[in-house]
Amino acid sequence: MRGNIAQLMQQAQRMQENVQRAQEELAKIEVTGNAGGGMVSVTLTGRMECRKVRIDPSVMSDAEMAEDLIAAAFNDAVNKVNAESQSKMSAATAGMPLPPGMKMPF
C-alpha cells in the first residue's frame, strides 16, 4: 500500500511539472484568427493577450460589418488558443488517471 501511494505521488509530481511546462509553452505561442476571407485578422498569445489586429481598409466603409468581422476574428483566435491549450494539457496529463470531464489546469 505504501509503495502505491509513493508511486502515485511521484506521478502527481511529474504531472505538475508537465503542466507547468505546458503553461510556459502556451504563454509563448501566438495564434491568428481570421474572418471575412482574411479581411480581418486578430493575433492572440496563449494567455489571450491581443498582439495585433489587422483590418482591410475596404471593411471600414461599413461599420457594422467591420464590428462583426472583428468579433468573428477574435472568436476564431480564442477557439484556436483553447484547442492548443487542450492539446498541450492532454499531453501533460497523459498516463495520469483523471476523472471523466475533469479539465486541466484546475
MDAnalysis code that builds the backbone (N, CA, C; Angstrom):
import MDAnalysis as mda
import numpy as np

u = mda.Universe.empty(318, n_residues=106, atom_resindex=np.repeat(np.arange(106), 3), trajectory=True)
u.add_TopologyAttr("name", ["N", "CA", "C"] * 106)
u.add_TopologyAttr("resid", np.arange(1, 107))
u.add_TopologyAttr("resname", ["MET", "ARG", "GLY", "ASN", "ILE", "ALA", "GLN", "LEU", "MET", "GLN", "GLN", "ALA", "GLN", "ARG", "MET", "GLN", "GLU", "ASN", "VAL", "GLN", "ARG", "ALA", "GLN", "GLU", "GLU", "LEU", "ALA", "LYS", "ILE", "GLU", "VAL", "THR", "GLY", "ASN", "ALA", "GLY", "GLY", "GLY", "MET", "VAL", "SER", "VAL", "THR", "LEU", "THR", "GLY", "ARG", "MET", "GLU", "CYS", "ARG", "LYS", "VAL", "ARG", "ILE", "ASP", "PRO", "SER", "VAL", "MET", "SER", "ASP", "ALA", "GLU", "MET", "ALA", "GLU", "ASP", "LEU", "ILE", "ALA", "ALA", "ALA", "PHE", "ASN", "ASP", "ALA", "VAL", "ASN", "LYS", "VAL", "ASN", "ALA", "GLU", "SER", "GLN", "SER", "LYS", "MET", "SER", "ALA", "ALA", "THR", "ALA", "GLY", "MET", "PRO", "LEU", "PRO", "PRO", "GLY", "MET", "LYS", "MET", "PRO", "PHE"])
u.atoms.positions = np.array([
    [0.826, -1.204, 0.000],
    [0.000, 0.000, 0.000],
    [0.860, 1.253, 0.000],
    [1.886, 1.246, 0.823],
    [2.744, 2.405, 0.942],
    [3.468, 2.708, -0.374],
    [3.885, 1.658, -1.088],
    [4.553, 1.828, -2.375],
    [3.633, 2.441, -3.418],
    [2.353, 2.058, -3.374],
    [1.378, 2.614, -4.316],
    [1.188, 4.113, -4.104],
    [1.142, 4.530, -2.841],
    [0.974, 5.949, -2.534],
    [2.206, 6.725, -2.986],
    [3.369, 6.185, -2.732],
    [4.603, 6.853, -3.151],
    [4.666, 6.963, -4.669],
    [4.250, 5.907, -5.356],
    [4.244, 5.935, -6.822],
    [3.237, 6.959, -7.337],
    [2.079, 7.015, -6.713],
    [1.061, 7.986, -7.099],
    [1.552, 9.416, -6.879],
    [2.247, 9.640, -5.784],
    [2.795, 10.974, -5.504],
    [3.855, 11.360, -6.538],
    [4.680, 10.402, -6.944],
    [5.676, 10.675, -7.979],
    [5.002, 11.017, -9.296],
    [3.939, 10.277, -9.643],
    [3.198, 10.577, -10.872],
    [2.586, 11.966, -10.800],
    [2.034, 12.324, -9.653],
    [1.427, 13.645, -9.482],
    [2.480, 14.740, -9.617],
    [3.662, 14.514, -9.075],
    [4.753, 15.491, -9.185],
    [5.168, 15.676, -10.640],
    [5.304, 14.549, -11.370],
    [5.667, 14.630, -12.788],
    [4.586, 15.354, -13.582],
    [3.321, 15.060, -13.265],
    [2.228, 15.707, -13.969],
    [2.241, 17.210, -13.696],
    [2.491, 17.605, -12.461],
    [2.541, 19.018, -12.116],
    [3.666, 19.710, -12.890],
    [4.817, 19.080, -12.994],
    [5.926, 19.639, -13.760],
    [5.569, 19.750, -15.235],
    [4.905, 18.714, -15.769],
    [4.496, 18.739, -17.172],
    [3.471, 19.832, -17.436],
    [2.528, 20.009, -16.527],
    [1.512, 21.054, -16.683],
    [2.163, 22.425, -16.652],
    [3.100, 22.619, -15.741],
    [3.792, 23.902, -15.656],
    [4.571, 24.181, -16.937],
    [5.236, 23.177, -17.466],
    [5.981, 23.320, -18.712],
    [5.031, 23.654, -19.865],
    [3.886, 22.970, -19.899],
    [2.900, 23.229, -20.955],
    [2.362, 24.653, -20.858],
    [2.127, 25.138, -19.644],
    [1.644, 26.504, -19.467],
    [2.686, 27.518, -19.943],
    [3.947, 27.245, -19.685],
    [5.013, 28.132, -20.151],
    [5.085, 28.151, -21.672],
    [4.921, 26.978, -22.287],
    [4.921, 26.903, -23.748],
    [3.729, 27.647, -24.330],
    [2.575, 27.496, -23.710],
    [1.375, 28.187, -24.186],
    [1.540, 29.701, -24.127],
    [2.200, 30.185, -23.089],
    [2.389, 31.628, -22.944],
    [3.203, 32.204, -24.105],
    [4.021, 31.372, -24.732],
    [4.897, 31.834, -25.808],
    [4.264, 31.764, -27.199],
    [3.172, 31.024, -27.348],
    [2.605, 30.866, -28.683],
    [1.755, 32.076, -29.071],
    [1.594, 32.256, -30.361],
    [0.681, 33.246, -30.900],
    [-0.155, 32.564, -31.970],
    [-1.453, 32.843, -31.962],
    [-2.348, 32.311, -32.981],
    [-3.086, 33.474, -33.620],
    [-3.487, 33.273, -34.870],
    [-4.201, 34.317, -35.599],
    [-5.558, 33.791, -36.025],
    [-6.578, 34.542, -35.645],
    [-7.937, 34.243, -36.073],
    [-8.294, 35.137, -37.243],
    [-9.054, 34.612, -38.176],
    [-9.420, 35.364, -39.380],
    [-10.923, 35.381, -39.561],
    [-11.383, 36.388, -40.306],
    [-12.793, 36.472, -40.673],
    [-12.889, 37.214, -41.996],
    [-13.995, 36.955, -42.688],
    [-14.218, 37.650, -43.959],
    [-13.189, 37.298, -45.001],
    [-12.775, 36.046, -45.025],
    [-11.784, 35.629, -46.016],
    [-10.449, 36.322, -45.833],
    [-10.112, 36.637, -44.587],
    [-8.828, 37.277, -44.306],
    [-8.888, 38.797, -44.291],
    [-10.086, 39.360, -44.442],
    [-10.198, 40.821, -44.419],
    [-9.911, 41.380, -43.027],
    [-10.146, 40.571, -42.004],
    [-9.838, 40.959, -40.627],
    [-9.084, 39.814, -39.975],
    [-8.009, 40.136, -39.273],
    [-7.275, 39.120, -38.525],
    [-6.920, 39.674, -37.147],
    [-6.953, 38.785, -36.171],
    [-6.626, 39.128, -34.791],
    [-5.612, 38.107, -34.297],
    [-4.502, 38.579, -33.746],
    [-3.463, 37.705, -33.215],
    [-3.475, 37.777, -31.698],
    [-3.583, 36.605, -31.061],
    [-3.585, 36.487, -29.605],
    [-2.427, 35.618, -29.153],
    [-1.980, 35.846, -27.917],
    [-0.998, 34.953, -27.308],
    [-1.749, 33.813, -26.645],
    [-1.005, 32.838, -26.159],
    [-1.607, 31.728, -25.438],
    [-2.257, 32.156, -24.141],
    [-1.948, 33.353, -23.677],
    [-2.568, 33.907, -22.465],
    [-3.735, 34.828, -22.797],
    [-4.188, 34.761, -24.045],
    [-5.331, 35.541, -24.523],
    [-5.066, 37.044, -24.543],
    [-3.801, 37.436, -24.690],
    [-3.463, 38.849, -24.835],
    [-3.457, 39.183, -26.317],
    [-4.110, 40.261, -26.678],
    [-4.168, 40.664, -28.083],
    [-2.850, 41.317, -28.475],
    [-2.232, 40.804, -29.519],
    [-0.960, 41.336, -30.007],
    [-1.131, 42.218, -31.241],
    [-2.125, 41.877, -32.071],
    [-2.229, 42.577, -33.350],
    [-3.648, 42.441, -33.898],
    [-4.120, 43.511, -34.505],
    [-5.386, 43.496, -35.224],
    [-5.109, 44.102, -36.596],
    [-5.496, 43.366, -37.630],
    [-5.326, 43.874, -38.992],
    [-6.700, 43.927, -39.649],
    [-7.015, 45.089, -40.197],
    [-8.309, 45.286, -40.844],
    [-8.073, 45.824, -42.248],
    [-8.605, 45.132, -43.226],
    [-8.511, 45.590, -44.609],
    [-9.269, 46.909, -44.722],
    [-8.677, 47.921, -45.350],
    [-9.334, 49.231, -45.457],
    [-10.721, 49.180, -46.110],
    [-10.967, 48.213, -46.963],
    [-12.267, 48.130, -47.625],
    [-13.401, 47.826, -46.647],
    [-13.072, 47.263, -45.498],
    [-14.074, 46.928, -44.489],
    [-14.549, 48.177, -43.751],
    [-13.720, 49.192, -43.706],
    [-14.007, 50.366, -42.888],
    [-15.191, 51.194, -43.389],
    [-15.624, 50.979, -44.604],
    [-16.752, 51.759, -45.124],
    [-18.085, 51.311, -44.534],
    [-18.122, 50.135, -43.927],
    [-19.345, 49.615, -43.317],
    [-19.029, 49.247, -41.860],
    [-19.381, 50.149, -40.938],
    [-19.028, 49.977, -39.528],
    [-19.619, 48.702, -38.937],
    [-20.858, 48.406, -39.251],
    [-21.500, 47.216, -38.686],
    [-20.808, 45.940, -39.159],
    [-20.456, 45.888, -40.436],
    [-19.752, 44.724, -40.954],
    [-18.373, 44.613, -40.312],
    [-17.687, 45.749, -40.138],
    [-16.364, 45.739, -39.508],
    [-16.450, 45.186, -38.095],
    [-17.452, 45.622, -37.341],
    [-17.630, 45.133, -35.971],
    [-17.856, 43.626, -35.951],
    [-18.710, 43.156, -36.847],
    [-18.996, 41.715, -36.911],
    [-17.756, 40.911, -37.278],
    [-16.984, 41.402, -38.233],
    [-15.778, 40.682, -38.661],
    [-14.711, 40.678, -37.571],
    [-14.579, 41.787, -36.853],
    [-13.601, 41.846, -35.760],
    [-13.984, 40.839, -34.675],
    [-15.269, 40.810, -34.316],
    [-15.727, 39.851, -33.302],
    [-15.500, 38.415, -33.770],
    [-15.806, 38.137, -35.023],
    [-15.629, 36.782, -35.556],
    [-14.152, 36.381, -35.576],
    [-13.276, 37.304, -35.969],
    [-11.842, 37.006, -35.995],
    [-11.316, 36.774, -34.584],
    [-11.777, 37.574, -33.639],
    [-11.361, 37.394, -32.246],
    [-11.818, 36.032, -31.727],
    [-13.062, 35.673, -31.989],
    [-13.582, 34.382, -31.546],
    [-12.829, 33.226, -32.198],
    [-12.458, 33.384, -33.448],
    [-11.674, 32.356, -34.137],
    [-10.324, 32.170, -33.446],
    [-9.681, 33.275, -33.086],
    [-8.391, 33.200, -32.404],
    [-8.542, 32.548, -31.027],
    [-9.583, 32.902, -30.288],
    [-9.818, 32.314, -28.966],
    [-10.016, 30.808, -29.095],
    [-10.795, 30.386, -30.080],
    [-11.006, 28.949, -30.286],
    [-9.705, 28.227, -30.599],
    [-8.832, 28.861, -31.361],
    [-7.536, 28.247, -31.687],
    [-6.651, 28.145, -30.448],
    [-6.643, 29.179, -29.603],
    [-5.860, 29.121, -28.366],
    [-6.394, 28.013, -27.462],
    [-7.716, 27.929, -27.338],
    [-8.313, 26.890, -26.494],
    [-7.972, 25.487, -27.005],
    [-7.998, 25.303, -28.313],
    [-7.658, 23.992, -28.886],
    [-6.200, 23.643, -28.609],
    [-5.324, 24.618, -28.758],
    [-3.896, 24.397, -28.493],
    [-3.671, 24.094, -27.012],
    [-4.369, 24.821, -26.154],
    [-4.264, 24.607, -24.717],
    [-4.730, 23.203, -24.340],
    [-5.858, 22.792, -24.894],
    [-6.394, 21.454, -24.616],
    [-5.403, 20.379, -25.063],
    [-4.808, 20.581, -26.217],
    [-3.849, 19.616, -26.743],
    [-2.627, 19.497, -25.841],
    [-2.075, 20.635, -25.429],
    [-0.875, 20.612, -24.587],
    [-1.176, 20.059, -23.198],
    [-2.330, 20.390, -22.653],
    [-2.666, 19.890, -21.321],
    [-2.968, 18.396, -21.351],
    [-3.563, 17.922, -22.422],
    [-3.808, 16.484, -22.550],
    [-2.493, 15.724, -22.578],
    [-1.527, 16.275, -23.292],
    [-0.211, 15.633, -23.357],
    [0.471, 15.679, -21.990],
    [0.288, 16.781, -21.266],
    [0.945, 16.939, -19.963],
    [0.382, 15.983, -18.923],
    [-0.881, 15.616, -19.049],
    [-1.501, 14.743, -18.056],
    [-1.609, 13.299, -18.532],
    [-1.004, 12.979, -19.653],
    [-1.067, 11.617, -20.195],
    [-0.543, 10.623, -19.172],
    [-1.263, 9.526, -19.029],
    [-0.840, 8.481, -18.115],
    [-1.328, 8.665, -16.688],
    [-1.873, 9.836, -16.386],
    [-2.387, 10.079, -15.043],
    [-3.896, 9.915, -15.068],
    [-4.424, 8.995, -14.294],
    [-5.877, 8.763, -14.321],
    [-6.637, 9.934, -13.710],
    [-7.379, 10.667, -14.549],
    [-8.201, 11.768, -14.080],
    [-9.666, 11.401, -14.267],
    [-10.515, 11.873, -13.375],
    [-11.945, 11.582, -13.525],
    [-12.485, 12.132, -14.840],
    [-13.472, 11.478, -15.449],
    [-14.052, 11.964, -16.703],
    [-14.592, 13.383, -16.549],
    [-14.310, 14.211, -17.525],
    [-14.795, 15.584, -17.514],
    [-13.922, 16.566, -16.766],
    [-12.896, 16.084, -16.100],
    [-12.009, 16.982, -15.360],
    [-11.075, 17.672, -16.334],
    [-11.011, 18.987, -16.243],
    [-10.178, 19.753, -17.168],
    [-8.949, 20.264, -16.449],
    [-7.876, 20.383, -17.203],
    [-6.626, 20.910, -16.669],
    [-6.333, 22.223, -17.351],
    [-5.664, 23.177, -16.763],
    [-5.291, 23.163, -15.358],
    [-6.502, 23.404, -14.472],
    [-6.370, 23.065, -13.215],
    [-7.509, 23.111, -12.290],
    [-8.045, 24.499, -12.137],
])
